[in-house]
Amino acid sequence: MAPAAAAVAAVISYRHAYELVPAHGETGSTARLVPFTVDGLIWAASMVMLDPSRRRQPAPPLAKWSLANGIVATMDANVAHRAFHGPLRPHPGRGCAEPAQPRTEVERTPEQTVLDEYTAS
């Protein structure tokens, strides 16, 4: 079960990072390979830490530092991806989330109109 969860997380993490890279001007093979650098750093640091742990020795400080920075980088990419796509709201009828779109005048309730006018002033 854990390998399946890790695979799903890796695919989602890659997709989020891959969507961010072209949004910041990179294209082609660079856009496809940059997401692997973050996840590759996490994987490599984990493998470096695994060997000494099997021999009951302390992990190298650089491996710990690399793992921490890889985790922070992948979390930052996921947060930036969410910020780039806006907040989520439940999709009516499907029960899943979708990016929130601004409401048109026809869809707004009288209460929302009053609230918008109050917050604008």
C-alpha positions in Angstrom: 0.0 0.0 0.0 2.8 2.4 0.9 4.5 2.1 -2.6 1.2 2.8 -4.3 0.6 5.9 -2.2 4.2 7.0 -2.9 3.7 6.5 -6.6 0.5 8.6 -6.6 2.2 11.3 -4.6 5.2 11.3 -7.0 2.9 11.7 -10.0 0.9 14.5 -8.5 4.1 16.3 -7.3 5.6 16.0 -10.7 2.5 17.3 -12.4 2.3 20.3 -10.1 6.0 21.2 -10.7 5.7 20.5 -14.4 2.8 23.0 -14.7 4.8 25.6 -12.8 7.9 25.5 -14.9 6.4 26.5 -18.2 4.4 29.2 -16.4 7.7 30.8 -15.6 9.1 30.7 -19.1 10.9 27.3 -19.5 9.9 25.0 -22.3 10.8 21.7 -23.9 13.1 19.2 -22.1 13.9 21.7 -19.4 10.3 21.9 -18.4 10.0 18.1 -18.3 13.3 17.5 -16.4 13.2 20.3 -13.7 10.5 18.5 -11.6 12.8 15.5 -11.4 15.5 17.5 -9.7 13.4 18.1 -6.6 12.0 14.6 -6.3 15.5 13.2 -7.3 17.1 15.2 -4.4 14.6 13.7 -2.0 15.2 10.2 -3.3 19.0 10.5 -3.4 19.1 11.9 0.2 16.9 9.2 1.4 19.1 6.5 -0.1 22.2 8.1 1.4 20.6 8.1 4.8 19.4 4.5 4.4 22.9 2.9 4.2 24.3 4.3 7.5 21.0 3.6 9.3 21.4 -0.1 8.4 24.8 -0.1 9.9 23.5 1.7 13.0 25.6 4.8 12.2 24.5 8.4 12.1 23.3 9.8 8.8 25.6 12.3 7.1 24.6 15.9 7.9 24.6 16.9 4.2 22.1 14.1 3.5 19.8 15.4 6.2 20.1 18.9 4.9 19.4 17.8 1.3 16.3 15.8 2.4 14.9 18.7 4.4 15.5 21.1 1.5 14.0 18.7 -1.0 10.9 18.4 1.1 10.6 22.2 1.5 11.1 22.6 -2.3 8.4 20.1 -3.2 6.0 21.6 -0.7 6.7 25.1 -2.0 6.0 23.9 -5.6 2.7 22.4 -4.5 1.7 25.6 -2.6 2.7 27.7 -5.6 0.7 25.5 -7.9 -2.4 26.0 -5.7 -1.8 29.7 -5.5 -1.4 29.9 -9.3 -4.7 28.1 -9.9 -6.7 29.9 -7.2 -8.8 28.7 -4.3 -11.0 25.6 -4.5 -14.8 25.4 -4.1 -17.0 22.3 -4.4 -18.3 21.6 -7.9 -22.1 21.3 -7.8 -23.4 17.9 -8.6 -20.0 16.2 -8.8 -18.8 16.6 -5.2 -15.3 17.3 -6.3 -13.3 20.5 -6.0 -12.6 22.8 -8.9 -11.0 26.2 -9.1 -13.3 29.0 -8.0 -14.5 31.3 -10.7 -15.8 34.8 -10.1 -19.6 34.9 -10.0 -21.6 36.8 -12.5 -24.2 39.4 -11.5 -27.0 36.8 -12.2 -25.5 34.2 -9.9 -24.9 36.5 -7.0 -27.3 36.4 -4.1 -28.6 39.7 -2.6 -26.6 38.9 0.6 -23.4 38.5 -1.4 -24.1 41.8 -3.1 -24.5 43.6 0.2 -21.4 41.9 1.6 -19.3 42.9 -1.5 -20.5 46.5 -1.2 -19.7 46.5 2.5 -16.2 45.1 2.1 -15.5 47.5 -0.9 -16.2 50.5 1.3 
